[in-house]
Amino acid sequence: MHVYGTSSSINSAVSSTRSFNFQKNMICCDKEGFEIIKNEGKVKRMDLELRLKYLGLDTQIIQINSFEFVIYCEHHNGNFKEIRDYFNSSIRHIGTNVELVESFPQSYKQKIEGISFSNVVDGFKATCVTESDLFNFVESKFHNVDVIALEVLHQVVGFQIVITVSEETSLHIMDQMKCFLIDADLGTDKIIIRHVDLSVQTSNNKKDQESNSRIADVLRTFEVMNLRLYKQFPFTVNEADYWFEHAEDIYTGKIRRNDIPFFRQNSQKCFLNASVFETVNLRNVLLLYDTVYLGLPIENHLDTFLEYQNMKVSDLIELIDIGKVVIVLTNQETRYNQNLLLEAYQCSPLSVISRRGLNTILASHLVETKIQYEKRFPNIYQASCELFLQAKRENDNLLQRIAQMLAWPITAAASSFRFLHQNSPMSISNFGINLIAGGNFQASDLHEKLSFELKINADSTHLAAALQSTYFPFKHQTSGKVYSDQTVSNFMGDLLKMYWYDPASLEQIKQINDWNHSEQSYLKFFDTNRYLNVTKVASLADEYDTPNAFRNLLNRLEQMDSTTRRQTLNEYNDLLFEVSQTSGQSEGGFVKMMLSGAAFLPLNYYLTFALATIGLVHDKTSTLKSLQEDKKFAQIEQCLKNSAIQTSNQMKEDIFLLDKMSTVVTLIE
């Protein structure tokens, strides 16, 4: 059945199959009045996926006629049957009239240019595979439009898309929707955008509800993994706008992370994933970092988190308000405390980063990794392809994995768009460093278990790297056993490092690894009192620049051997006691406490990236120098003179800092 572009003919053809009739206006896109099946975009996406799978495979997309396509495979090295079987079973969309051929066709309509690795966005063409993909695509791009219903109507030949919008939607906006959706190559030129018929909607209310709930049911099935725009959360709207406007520039390298408004640069940051499991004492990391990216606990886990941290929701809001905490949402946005999210957004629009915003940062990081890698090794992808083809000829699986490892930054950046455009950050395991890491254990009996651990924890590793932050692993204790992602995150992080440094930088890598071990040890040497107000700890950190000064002290302690360190800690605690007595302070602040998180130290693999851009320590001016004439500093000097301990200027500054922190933090032997 053909439907033409007149209001009456379309209305009569489809009214019997739809829950809404036409009213006022509609825009029907069918080019020259004929229904057209558009598969060019789909075929190009399938061709891209095939080339990402088989390194070095040269292909040409050929359109035979209006409905038939072939992908001509060159240089397949005798593996054509394997490639064709994989394409048919794992890549080709059901019902798409395309096949792989190893001989160039004698007659054809036209050649179609494939999608380049350097511009995989390609105008968002053919990015909708399922009905939920399409609904999310339309709703996210046109969030200012009230989309009442979206239906895909299958016909004898092809299908049509009917989008019903509120009667307040202007013809101009409807025309914009038409043009964008036609260019997006959704698989058909038959796109109808119409106003809702309120009179029919009222009379057919039950049918309307059933029609609307059908899409809602589909979306609820996948919404944990699939992206969704929630208009009640303005940050999801802002992130969608940014993505659709800038995704192409991000993937072509024109926009870097430092250009993204919700990415914080030039500060020391850490990432705590508290979505479900416990993490470290928040007060500890507030003393060591300028910004804490907090993976907010979902649902009732928020109460458990607040109880464990001895905090109230108001405390968390205050930390957000002063800029010390940024909330990151890795799960479905509606699974979090909605009032908390909206209040945090009111404090600062950039204080909440939801899934699409995280995907934007992830995409930019992957592209930066690719650019950095290719800059150091200009011909690395070509070399990887040659190695992969050789491995295929020799049936050498190990050599294939090596080739894939060498090509990973290029293939990961190109593969990522397919997933990050429609799915949550959890989808990163489909193209992340876990794929390379897991390949190292294929001969092991633990391969299946390790691959699972790498897969489910890949998102945290990549997010920490993309945010340029130190990752603090989660921990979960049950039946006397502890489950943590520390080991697998450490391993994946080490693999990520190698794509940023060439062999000439081995000494630099060694120094960075030394710093990594140092920072992993910092939490061994202190703890903060969980019963102190967390916002006061944050204020103290800002006032005395503890991410600089206190970190410096901890680093020097870590460099000492155990005997010297124990002696130094005893001397410092003794001196602090003397100072407290002199100034009339209570000695209660010096009670030594066990470090409950000592077995779960920060995994600072991302120091590799941070040092390349901002350095480990800020160039801030130390507040201690400006306070040397303070009366308190004079008291400290006098106490040190009266002690039998040989002191230095550095020790005076350390004691001054620790005295100010004494009611908050305690050094541990």
LOKE-849042 format. One record per residue (C-alpha): residue in three letters; x, y, z. Coordinates in pm, 1 decimal, decimal comma. Example, Ala and Ser with C-alpha at 12.3 -4.5 7.8 and 13.67 -1.06 7.14 Angstrom:
BEGIN
Ala	1230,0	-450,0	780,0
Ser	1367,0	-106,0	714,0
END
This chain:
BEGIN
Met	0,0	0,0	0,0
His	141,3	338,7	-102,3
Val	64,3	645,8	101,8
Tyr	97,7	983,5	-64,6
Gly	176,5	1319,6	84,2
Thr	-174,1	1463,3	107,3
Ser	-347,9	1501,1	437,3
Ser	-666,4	1324,2	329,7
Ser	-500,4	1022,2	170,0
Ile	-267,3	963,3	462,7
Asn	-547,6	1010,3	710,9
Ser	-769,9	756,8	540,0
Ala	-487,0	508,2	501,2
Val	-363,3	501,2	856,1
Ser	-645,9	619,5	1080,2
Ser	-778,2	267,9	1120,8
Thr	-443,3	141,4	1245,3
Arg	-357,7	424,3	1484,1
Ser	-475,6	540,2	1822,2
Phe	-481,7	905,5	1714,7
Asn	-639,7	1066,2	1408,8
Phe	-502,0	1370,7	1233,1
Gln	-593,7	1721,5	1334,0
Lys	-483,2	2055,9	1192,7
Asn	-139,7	1986,8	1047,9
Met	101,0	1714,2	960,3
Ile	426,9	1691,6	770,8
Cys	474,8	1383,6	556,2
Cys	814,2	1305,1	405,5
Asp	807,8	1061,7	119,2
Lys	1007,7	1232,4	-163,1
Glu	821,6	1237,3	-494,4
Gly	522,8	1065,6	-338,8
Phe	677,0	717,0	-326,5
Glu	762,2	510,5	-25,6
Ile	1133,6	449,4	-14,7
Ile	1329,4	203,5	196,4
Lys	1658,5	364,3	296,2
Asn	1929,1	121,6	389,3
Glu	2243,6	310,2	285,9
Gly	2313,2	427,6	639,1
Lys	2257,6	85,5	791,1
Val	2488,3	-77,7	539,1
Lys	2757,9	181,7	609,6
Arg	2732,7	112,8	985,2
Met	2758,1	-261,0	925,7
Asp	3060,3	-210,2	701,4
Leu	3227,6	0,0	972,5
Glu	3170,2	-270,2	1233,8
Leu	3316,6	-532,9	999,4
Arg	3633,4	-329,4	941,1
Leu	3674,2	-275,5	1316,3
Lys	3652,1	-649,4	1371,6
Tyr	3894,6	-753,0	1095,0
Leu	4194,0	-521,1	1099,0
Gly	4329,5	-437,0	756,0
Leu	4021,4	-555,3	568,7
Asp	3955,7	-332,5	265,7
Thr	3592,9	-304,4	164,8
Gln	3378,5	-122,9	-89,0
Ile	3006,3	-66,4	-49,3
Ile	2817,6	-117,2	-373,7
Gln	2448,7	-45,6	-430,7
Ile	2321,2	-288,0	-693,0
Asn	1970,7	-139,6	-722,2
Ser	1720,6	48,7	-505,8
Phe	1692,8	-236,9	-257,4
Glu	2008,9	-447,9	-288,2
Phe	2362,9	-385,8	-158,8
Val	2686,6	-578,5	-147,3
Ile	3008,6	-524,2	45,9
Tyr	3305,7	-620,7	-166,8
Cys	3589,4	-758,7	46,9
Glu	3943,0	-710,5	-75,3
His	4260,8	-861,0	71,6
His	4078,2	-1113,8	287,3
Asn	4374,2	-1353,8	274,6
Gly	4163,2	-1658,3	202,4
Asn	3946,0	-1603,4	510,5
Phe	3641,8	-1492,1	317,9
Lys	3413,0	-1771,3	443,7
Glu	3500,9	-1695,4	805,7
Ile	3441,9	-1322,6	752,0
Arg	3114,4	-1382,2	569,6
Asp	2985,0	-1621,0	835,8
Tyr	3068,4	-1375,3	1112,7
Phe	2905,1	-1090,2	922,1
Asn	2586,5	-1289,3	864,1
Ser	2556,8	-1411,4	1222,4
Ser	2681,9	-1114,7	1426,8
Ile	2667,1	-792,9	1222,7
Arg	2403,9	-796,9	949,5
His	2063,0	-665,9	1053,0
Ile	1777,7	-906,3	996,7
Gly	1589,6	-819,1	680,8
Thr	1860,8	-595,0	537,8
Asn	1932,8	-689,6	178,1
Val	2312,0	-682,8	190,4
Glu	2570,0	-955,8	147,8
Leu	2946,9	-990,5	140,2
Val	3109,5	-1077,4	-190,8
Glu	3468,3	-1153,1	-288,5
Ser	3425,0	-1054,2	-653,8
Phe	3347,6	-704,8	-770,1
Pro	2995,8	-694,2	-925,7
Gln	2979,7	-644,4	-1302,7
Ser	2681,4	-408,9	-1290,4
Tyr	2565,7	-178,3	-1015,7
Lys	2387,3	148,3	-945,8
Gln	2652,4	332,9	-744,4
Lys	2943,7	308,0	-505,6
Ile	2883,6	436,5	-152,4
Glu	3161,4	588,0	55,7
Gly	3214,9	411,9	387,2
Ile	3235,5	573,2	730,4
Ser	3583,6	690,8	819,9
Phe	3740,1	598,2	1154,1
Ser	3810,4	968,6	1200,6
Asn	3443,0	1072,0	1178,6
Val	3226,2	790,7	1306,8
Val	2940,0	1022,2	1405,8
Asp	2860,3	1082,2	1036,9
Gly	2568,4	1311,5	1112,9
Phe	2410,4	1053,9	1348,8
Lys	2294,6	863,3	1041,8
Ala	2149,8	514,9	1089,9
Thr	2209,8	510,5	1465,1
Cys	1862,8	384,0	1558,9
Val	1823,7	6,9	1553,1
Thr	1530,0	-52,6	1787,0
Glu	1206,2	133,8	1851,0
Ser	1336,0	242,9	2191,0
Asp	1650,3	378,6	2020,1
Leu	1427,7	584,1	1792,9
Phe	1211,6	719,1	2073,5
Asn	1517,9	816,3	2278,1
Phe	1676,2	974,9	1969,5
Val	1372,7	1190,4	1894,7
Glu	1301,1	1281,5	2256,2
Ser	1663,0	1371,6	2334,4
Lys	1718,5	1579,8	2022,3
Phe	1381,3	1756,5	2040,5
His	1329,6	1774,1	2415,4
Asn	1138,0	2100,4	2374,5
Val	865,5	1908,7	2190,8
Asp	600,9	1714,8	2376,6
Val	607,5	1381,6	2191,0
Ile	273,4	1218,2	2260,2
Ala	337,7	895,3	2071,7
Leu	580,3	736,7	1827,6
Glu	480,1	439,5	1617,8
Val	652,1	231,1	1354,4
Leu	392,2	92,9	1115,4
His	509,3	-203,9	907,7
Gln	360,4	-246,4	563,9
Val	384,7	-497,8	283,3
Val	694,9	-318,7	160,4
Gly	891,0	-115,7	412,0
Phe	750,7	81,2	702,5
Gln	655,5	430,8	807,5
Ile	723,2	630,5	1121,6
Val	438,8	832,5	1270,7
Ile	519,8	1085,1	1542,8
Thr	235,0	1253,8	1727,0
Val	317,4	1582,4	1900,6
Ser	118,0	1822,9	2116,5
Glu	-97,8	2081,4	1943,0
Glu	125,9	2357,3	2084,4
Thr	412,2	2241,8	1858,4
Ser	463,6	2493,8	1578,8
Leu	484,1	2403,8	1211,5
His	835,0	2546,2	1207,0
Ile	949,9	2302,0	1476,1
Met	773,7	2015,3	1300,0
Asp	955,9	2106,8	979,7
Gln	1288,5	2107,5	1165,5
Met	1209,7	1762,4	1301,4
Lys	1125,6	1642,6	950,8
Cys	1450,1	1766,8	799,2
Phe	1667,5	1628,5	1077,2
Leu	1502,2	1285,4	1078,8
Ile	1523,0	1254,5	701,2
Asp	1895,0	1332,9	712,8
Ala	1939,6	1087,1	1000,5
Asp	1860,7	798,4	764,5
Leu	1617,9	606,9	983,7
Gly	1556,2	343,6	717,1
Thr	1254,9	502,8	548,5
Asp	1153,0	827,7	384,2
Lys	794,8	781,2	500,8
Ile	793,9	997,0	814,3
Ile	472,1	1156,0	936,0
Ile	468,2	1422,6	1205,9
Arg	122,1	1526,1	1317,2
His	-65,1	1710,7	1588,4
Val	-263,9	1512,6	1838,4
Asp	-641,0	1501,0	1790,2
Leu	-764,8	1584,6	2138,8
Ser	-1125,6	1491,4	2068,7
Val	-1033,7	1145,2	1947,0
Gln	-779,1	1113,7	2224,3
Thr	-1049,6	1169,0	2483,2
Ser	-1291,4	923,5	2329,1
Asn	-1025,1	660,3	2280,2
Asn	-850,2	718,9	2609,5
Lys	-804,6	349,4	2688,3
Lys	-653,9	276,4	2347,6
Asp	-429,4	580,1	2381,2
Gln	-296,8	460,6	2713,7
Glu	-226,3	117,1	2573,4
Ser	-43,1	267,7	2276,6
Asn	166,8	497,6	2493,6
Ser	244,4	230,0	2750,2
Arg	381,2	-2,3	2481,2
Ile	684,6	217,5	2420,3
Ala	714,4	287,7	2792,3
Asp	726,3	-86,1	2865,0
Val	998,2	-135,8	2606,4
Leu	1199,4	151,5	2747,4
Arg	1168,5	29,9	3105,7
Thr	1311,2	-304,4	3000,3
Phe	1636,3	-150,3	2883,6
Glu	1653,7	189,6	3052,1
Val	1922,2	86,2	3300,7
Met	2157,5	28,1	3008,7
Asn	1997,6	263,9	2756,5
Leu	2025,8	639,8	2773,9
Arg	1709,6	837,7	2835,6
Leu	1631,0	1204,6	2866,5
Tyr	1429,1	1293,9	3176,6
Lys	1282,6	1639,3	3141,6
Gln	1240,2	1671,3	3517,4
Phe	1620,3	1671,7	3542,6
Pro	1757,3	1979,2	3362,2
Phe	2111,7	1841,3	3357,1
Thr	1999,6	1557,7	3126,4
Val	1856,4	1819,1	2890,2
Asn	2177,5	2025,6	2896,3
Glu	2391,5	1718,9	2829,7
Ala	2172,2	1608,0	2540,8
Asp	2199,5	1952,4	2382,1
Tyr	2576,5	1947,1	2417,3
Trp	2605,3	1595,1	2273,6
Phe	2398,0	1657,4	1962,6
Glu	2574,4	1986,6	1897,6
His	2931,5	1876,8	1960,4
Ala	2960,8	1496,3	1921,8
Glu	3105,7	1528,2	1572,3
Asp	3367,6	1779,8	1689,1
Ile	3456,7	1555,2	1983,1
Tyr	3515,7	1252,0	1762,6
Thr	3719,0	1452,5	1511,8
Gly	3936,2	1593,6	1792,7
Lys	3827,4	1954,4	1751,3
Ile	3687,4	1957,8	2105,7
Arg	3895,6	1823,0	2393,7
Arg	3797,0	1745,9	2751,2
Asn	3916,9	2085,2	2870,1
Asp	3656,3	2241,2	2640,1
Ile	3366,8	2045,4	2790,7
Pro	3184,4	2265,5	3046,1
Phe	3113,2	1986,9	3296,4
Phe	3474,5	1863,9	3301,0
Arg	3696,6	2006,8	3576,2
Gln	4055,8	2074,2	3484,2
Asn	4363,1	2192,8	3674,6
Ser	4271,8	2035,5	4005,9
Gln	4351,9	1721,0	4197,5
Lys	4054,1	1487,5	4180,0
Cys	3945,4	1143,7	4294,4
Phe	3655,4	918,5	4200,7
Leu	3456,8	719,1	4456,0
Asn	3202,8	472,3	4322,0
Ala	2955,5	437,8	4608,5
Ser	2665,4	325,1	4386,8
Val	2608,7	7,1	4585,3
Phe	2913,4	-91,3	4790,2
Glu	3102,8	86,9	5066,3
Thr	3398,1	306,0	4988,9
Val	3659,3	498,3	5190,9
Asn	3600,1	763,4	5457,0
Leu	3497,7	1071,6	5261,0
Arg	3677,5	1296,1	5509,9
Asn	4010,5	1136,2	5424,4
Val	3989,3	1212,9	5054,5
Leu	3858,3	1564,6	5116,8
Leu	4194,3	1636,6	5280,6
Leu	4387,8	1502,6	4982,2
Tyr	4188,0	1621,6	4679,5
Asp	4033,3	1944,9	4556,8
Thr	3740,6	1764,4	4397,2
Val	3571,5	1436,9	4486,7
Tyr	3367,8	1279,4	4206,4
Leu	3109,1	1079,3	4397,1
Gly	2924,3	795,6	4226,3
Leu	2603,1	851,5	4418,8
Pro	2441,0	548,5	4583,6
Ile	2120,4	432,9	4417,6
Glu	1783,0	395,6	4586,8
Asn	1795,9	285,7	4951,2
His	2174,8	249,2	4937,3
Leu	2195,2	625,6	4994,0
Asp	2077,8	584,3	5354,4
Thr	2339,2	314,9	5413,0
Phe	2609,7	536,3	5264,2
Leu	2513,1	836,5	5477,7
Glu	2503,7	622,7	5790,4
Tyr	2845,4	474,5	5715,0
Gln	2990,5	820,0	5650,4
Asn	2806,2	968,0	5951,2
Met	2655,5	1238,1	5731,0
Lys	2319,5	1394,5	5655,2
Val	2181,8	1486,6	5316,4
Ser	2232,0	1852,7	5410,9
Asp	2603,8	1784,4	5465,7
Leu	2634,9	1638,5	5117,7
Ile	2451,0	1936,4	4968,9
Glu	2689,1	2174,6	5146,7
Leu	2992,8	1988,2	5010,5
Ile	2843,0	2023,9	4664,4
Asp	2767,9	2391,2	4720,7
Ile	3128,9	2474,4	4815,0
Gly	3256,7	2282,5	4513,0
Lys	3426,9	1994,9	4694,2
Val	3195,3	1719,6	4563,5
Val	3058,4	1657,3	4215,3
Ile	2786,7	1393,7	4180,1
Val	2823,0	1146,8	3893,3
Leu	2531,5	926,4	3793,0
Thr	2639,0	601,4	3631,2
Asn	2299,0	436,4	3667,4
Gln	1949,8	525,0	3550,4
Glu	1881,2	879,4	3670,5
Thr	1540,6	798,4	3822,8
Arg	1699,7	544,9	4059,2
Tyr	1854,8	824,0	4264,4
Asn	1709,9	1058,7	4524,6
Gln	1541,3	1309,5	4294,8
Asn	1515,0	1588,8	4552,2
Leu	1886,4	1558,0	4622,9
Leu	1972,4	1579,7	4253,0
Leu	1758,4	1888,0	4195,8
Glu	1893,3	2061,1	4504,8
Ala	2248,9	1984,4	4394,5
Tyr	2173,6	2124,5	4049,5
Gln	2041,1	2442,9	4208,0
Cys	2372,8	2480,9	4390,5
Ser	2556,6	2460,9	4059,2
Pro	2440,1	2335,2	3717,3
Leu	2779,6	2166,6	3677,4
Ser	2764,8	1981,3	4009,7
Val	2575,5	1682,9	3863,1
Ile	2701,0	1478,9	3567,4
Ser	2458,0	1217,0	3442,9
Arg	2513,6	934,4	3198,0
Arg	2520,4	1127,9	2871,3
Gly	2759,3	1380,8	3022,7
Leu	2989,0	1101,3	3137,3
Asn	2969,8	947,7	2790,2
Thr	3073,8	1281,3	2641,8
Ile	3382,8	1290,4	2863,4
Leu	3455,4	922,9	2794,0
Ala	3437,8	980,9	2418,1
Ser	3670,6	1278,7	2439,6
His	3920,6	1083,0	2648,3
Leu	3921,8	794,0	2401,5
Val	3982,7	1031,2	2111,6
Glu	4261,4	1207,3	2303,4
Thr	4419,1	868,9	2375,0
Lys	4404,5	784,7	2005,8
Ile	4557,5	1119,2	1905,1
Gln	4832,3	1089,8	2165,1
Tyr	4908,9	733,2	2060,6
Glu	4920,1	804,3	1687,3
Lys	5134,2	1110,9	1749,3
Arg	5396,7	893,1	1916,1
Phe	5361,8	607,6	1668,5
Pro	5241,8	760,6	1337,5
Asn	5211,2	431,6	1145,3
Ile	5093,5	211,9	1429,7
Tyr	4753,0	126,6	1283,9
Gln	4898,3	22,9	948,8
Ala	5156,4	-191,4	1128,4
Ser	4881,8	-347,0	1341,8
Cys	4679,1	-433,2	1032,2
Glu	4975,2	-598,4	863,5
Leu	5046,2	-797,0	1178,9
Phe	4682,2	-904,1	1206,5
Leu	4670,7	-1018,9	844,2
Gln	4990,5	-1214,2	895,3
Ala	4843,1	-1374,2	1207,0
Lys	4533,9	-1471,8	1008,9
Arg	4746,2	-1631,8	737,2
Glu	4943,1	-1827,2	996,0
Asn	4639,8	-1898,5	1215,5
Asp	4829,5	-1750,9	1511,9
Asn	4578,8	-1644,5	1778,3
Leu	4843,5	-1491,4	2004,5
Leu	4970,9	-1272,5	1722,9
Gln	4613,8	-1165,8	1647,7
Arg	4567,0	-1052,7	2008,2
Ile	4893,4	-858,0	1994,2
Ala	4779,0	-683,0	1677,2
Gln	4444,6	-598,5	1838,2
Met	4624,2	-467,4	2144,7
Leu	4842,8	-240,2	1930,7
Ala	4541,2	-109,3	1741,5
Trp	4312,5	-72,1	2043,3
Pro	4320,5	310,6	2085,0
Ile	4216,6	354,9	1722,1
Thr	3949,3	83,8	1716,6
Ala	3813,3	171,9	2062,2
Ala	3758,2	535,7	1969,3
Ala	3580,0	434,0	1649,2
Ser	3372,5	161,1	1816,3
Ser	3268,9	373,5	2111,6
Phe	3023,1	601,3	1931,5
Arg	2783,3	317,3	1855,6
Phe	2748,1	246,7	2227,5
Leu	2798,1	587,4	2390,6
His	2534,4	746,5	2168,0
Gln	2255,1	519,3	2291,7
Asn	2377,9	336,9	2602,7
Ser	2496,6	412,5	2954,4
Pro	2865,1	416,1	3060,7
Met	2818,1	51,5	3161,3
Ser	2838,0	-33,7	2791,4
Ile	3208,0	55,7	2781,3
Ser	3296,7	-309,3	2838,0
Asn	3194,8	-369,3	2475,1
Phe	3500,5	-180,0	2350,0
Gly	3708,3	-96,5	2659,9
Ile	4052,1	-193,7	2780,6
Asn	3896,8	-499,7	2948,7
Leu	3889,9	-668,8	2606,3
Ile	4266,4	-636,9	2581,5
Ala	4321,7	-728,9	2944,9
Gly	4104,4	-1039,5	2921,2
Gly	4296,1	-1167,3	2620,4
Asn	4600,5	-1220,1	2839,2
Phe	4422,8	-1498,0	3029,5
Gln	4271,3	-1702,8	2749,2
Ala	4497,2	-1996,6	2826,1
Ser	4416,6	-1981,1	3197,2
Asp	4155,9	-2184,3	3384,2
Leu	4048,8	-1854,9	3542,0
His	3981,7	-1688,3	3207,4
Glu	3602,9	-1689,3	3236,2
Lys	3601,1	-1557,4	3592,8
Leu	3864,5	-1290,4	3527,1
Ser	3695,4	-1178,0	3206,7
Phe	3372,4	-1131,1	3399,7
Glu	3543,8	-922,4	3667,8
Leu	3718,9	-711,4	3405,8
Lys	3394,0	-658,1	3219,1
Ile	3176,7	-548,1	3510,5
Asn	3445,2	-315,6	3648,9
Ala	3564,4	-158,8	3323,6
Asp	3336,0	144,1	3352,8
Ser	3489,4	264,2	3681,4
Thr	3843,5	230,5	3546,2
His	3762,2	422,5	3229,4
Leu	3558,4	686,9	3411,3
Ala	3840,6	760,2	3653,4
Ala	4082,0	791,4	3361,3
Ala	3846,0	1014,4	3165,0
Leu	3784,5	1237,5	3467,5
Gln	4162,1	1262,3	3529,6
Ser	4108,8	1137,1	3881,5
Thr	4243,4	883,9	4127,3
Tyr	4011,0	587,3	4161,7
Phe	3932,5	453,7	4508,3
Pro	3808,8	94,8	4473,9
Phe	3489,2	-14,5	4643,4
Lys	3477,8	-284,3	4905,9
His	3211,2	-524,9	5017,2
Gln	3239,1	-749,1	5319,7
Thr	3024,3	-1056,6	5355,4
Ser	3066,7	-1377,9	5555,4
Gly	3412,4	-1271,3	5662,5
Lys	3526,1	-1222,3	5301,7
Val	3603,6	-898,5	5121,1
Tyr	3511,4	-831,0	4759,3
Ser	3683,0	-538,7	4585,4
Asp	3765,7	-427,6	4232,7
Gln	4114,1	-312,5	4329,5
Thr	4310,5	-585,8	4151,7
Val	4130,4	-576,7	3817,7
Ser	4118,0	-195,8	3814,6
Asn	4489,6	-180,4	3883,1
Phe	4560,7	-418,2	3597,2
Met	4341,8	-233,0	3347,4
Gly	4486,6	98,3	3459,0
Asp	4839,6	-21,6	3395,4
Leu	4741,7	-121,2	3043,1
Leu	4593,0	222,0	2977,9
Lys	4924,3	385,0	3068,0
Met	5119,9	227,2	2789,0
Tyr	4919,6	408,6	2521,4
Trp	5039,7	746,4	2647,4
Tyr	5415,1	689,7	2667,1
Asp	5678,6	572,4	2422,2
Pro	5988,6	366,3	2507,1
Ala	6193,8	685,2	2551,6
Ser	5976,3	768,8	2852,7
Leu	6056,8	456,0	3054,4
Glu	6227,4	655,5	3328,3
Gln	5926,6	883,6	3352,0
Ile	5697,5	581,4	3372,9
Lys	5912,3	440,8	3654,1
Gln	5885,9	768,4	3845,5
Ile	5509,4	773,0	3797,3
Asn	5478,6	415,8	3920,2
Asp	5677,8	518,7	4227,0
Trp	5428,7	798,4	4285,4
Asn	5146,5	549,2	4240,1
His	5282,1	326,9	4515,3
Ser	5329,9	633,3	4735,8
Glu	4975,8	750,6	4699,4
Gln	4843,0	401,5	4753,8
Ser	5014,8	414,5	5092,4
Tyr	4889,6	754,7	5205,7
Leu	4581,3	623,8	5382,6
Lys	4798,7	401,3	5597,8
Phe	4933,0	701,8	5782,8
Phe	4623,5	888,0	5895,4
Asp	4254,3	875,1	5960,4
Thr	3989,8	1135,2	6030,3
Asn	3728,4	1117,2	6300,0
Arg	3399,4	1001,6	6146,2
Tyr	3207,2	1186,6	6415,4
Leu	3336,1	1525,3	6303,7
Asn	3119,2	1733,1	6074,4
Val	3233,0	1651,8	5722,3
Thr	3183,4	2008,8	5600,7
Lys	3424,6	2135,0	5867,0
Val	3684,7	1890,8	5739,0
Ala	3629,6	2025,8	5386,2
Ser	3664,8	2384,8	5508,0
Leu	3987,8	2299,9	5684,9
Ala	4121,6	2138,9	5367,4
Asp	4060,1	2459,8	5173,9
Glu	4191,8	2689,8	5444,2
Tyr	4524,3	2511,6	5484,4
Asp	4561,2	2377,6	5129,5
Thr	4589,3	2020,1	5253,7
Pro	4574,9	1867,6	4902,2
Asn	4919,9	2026,4	4869,7
Ala	5077,6	2056,1	5215,9
Phe	4937,1	1745,6	5383,8
Arg	4999,3	1532,5	5074,6
Asn	5358,8	1655,3	5079,8
Leu	5395,3	1537,9	5440,5
Leu	5243,3	1197,4	5366,5
Asn	5471,1	1151,3	5068,2
Arg	5778,6	1213,7	5284,2
Leu	5652,4	964,6	5541,4
Glu	5598,8	704,1	5271,0
Gln	5956,5	743,4	5149,3
Met	6097,2	654,2	5493,4
Asp	6179,1	302,6	5605,2
Ser	5946,9	160,6	5868,3
Thr	6178,7	228,6	6164,6
Thr	6240,7	591,0	6071,1
Arg	5875,3	645,4	5993,8
Arg	5766,0	504,1	6331,2
Gln	6014,5	723,2	6510,8
Thr	5903,7	1031,0	6317,4
Leu	5536,3	965,4	6382,8
Asn	5603,5	924,3	6755,1
Glu	5799,7	1249,4	6761,0
Tyr	5524,8	1434,4	6576,5
Asn	5253,8	1305,6	6806,9
Asp	5460,1	1392,2	7113,5
Leu	5524,3	1744,0	6982,6
Leu	5157,7	1785,8	6898,4
Phe	5069,6	1690,5	7254,5
Glu	5309,9	1952,6	7388,8
Val	5164,5	2216,4	7159,9
Ser	4811,5	2129,4	7268,6
Gln	4910,0	2161,4	7632,6
Thr	5072,6	2498,8	7571,7
Ser	4771,8	2636,0	7385,9
Gly	4521,6	2489,3	7632,5
Gln	4362,4	2254,4	7380,5
Ser	4214,5	1922,7	7474,5
Glu	4430,4	1621,6	7402,2
Gly	4125,6	1431,1	7285,7
Gly	4207,4	1512,6	6928,1
Phe	4521,0	1300,2	6943,9
Val	4357,9	970,8	7027,2
Lys	4490,6	719,9	6775,6
Met	4227,1	540,4	6575,2
Met	4243,8	231,7	6359,3
Leu	4222,2	293,2	5985,0
Ser	3919,2	92,2	5886,3
Gly	3993,5	130,6	5515,0
Ala	4362,6	47,3	5531,9
Ala	4322,0	-262,0	5317,7
Phe	4155,2	-62,9	5040,6
Leu	4396,5	202,0	4929,4
Pro	4348,0	441,8	4638,1
Leu	4436,8	299,3	4301,3
Asn	4604,5	602,6	4146,9
Tyr	4687,5	461,3	3806,6
Tyr	4559,9	776,6	3644,8
Leu	4851,7	973,6	3782,5
Thr	5005,2	890,3	3446,2
Phe	4753,6	1111,7	3273,1
Ala	4733,1	1377,3	3542,6
Leu	5106,9	1440,1	3543,1
Ala	5105,9	1487,5	3168,1
Thr	4861,2	1774,3	3196,5
Ile	4849,1	1933,8	3538,5
Gly	5128,2	1783,3	3750,5
Leu	5094,1	1605,6	4082,7
Val	5110,8	1908,0	4312,7
His	4943,5	2244,7	4262,9
Asp	5142,9	2559,9	4211,3
Lys	4939,4	2721,4	4482,3
Thr	5118,9	2948,2	4723,3
Ser	5149,7	2775,3	5058,5
Thr	4939,6	2937,1	5325,2
Leu	5191,7	2821,3	5584,0
Lys	5457,2	3068,7	5471,0
Ser	5224,9	3361,7	5517,4
Leu	5142,9	3250,7	5872,7
Gln	5494,9	3224,7	6015,2
Glu	5452,3	3538,4	6220,1
Asp	5128,1	3412,1	6366,4
Lys	5119,1	3386,3	6741,0
Lys	5042,5	3019,0	6713,9
Phe	5346,3	2958,9	6500,2
Ala	5556,6	3131,6	6764,3
Gln	5414,9	2901,9	7030,9
Ile	5505,7	2601,7	6819,9
Glu	5859,5	2726,7	6772,6
Gln	5894,6	2769,7	7146,4
Cys	5769,4	2417,8	7214,8
Leu	6013,0	2276,5	6965,0
Lys	6299,1	2467,2	7122,0
Asn	6208,3	2329,2	7462,8
Ser	6196,8	1973,1	7335,9
Ala	6496,8	1745,8	7314,5
Ile	6419,0	1669,7	6950,2
Gln	6638,6	1815,5	6680,2
Thr	6400,5	2009,2	6457,2
Ser	6407,7	2171,2	6115,5
Asn	6204,6	2439,1	5939,0
Gln	6013,9	2163,5	5757,7
Met	5921,5	2003,1	6090,0
Lys	5796,5	2338,6	6219,5
Glu	5568,6	2371,2	5919,8
Asp	5449,7	2011,2	5958,5
Ile	5364,8	2060,5	6323,4
Phe	5189,2	2387,3	6246,1
Leu	4973,6	2212,7	5986,0
Leu	4905,1	1906,3	6200,7
Asp	4816,4	2124,0	6498,0
Lys	4554,0	2299,1	6288,2
Met	4430,2	1957,6	6174,9
Ser	4466,1	1788,0	6511,9
Thr	4097,9	1775,1	6597,6
Val	4027,4	1628,2	6256,6
Val	4309,9	1391,1	6165,1
Thr	4543,7	1159,6	6352,2
Leu	4871,0	1015,1	6231,1
Ile	4898,9	637,8	6263,0
Glu	5215,0	444,1	6331,7
END
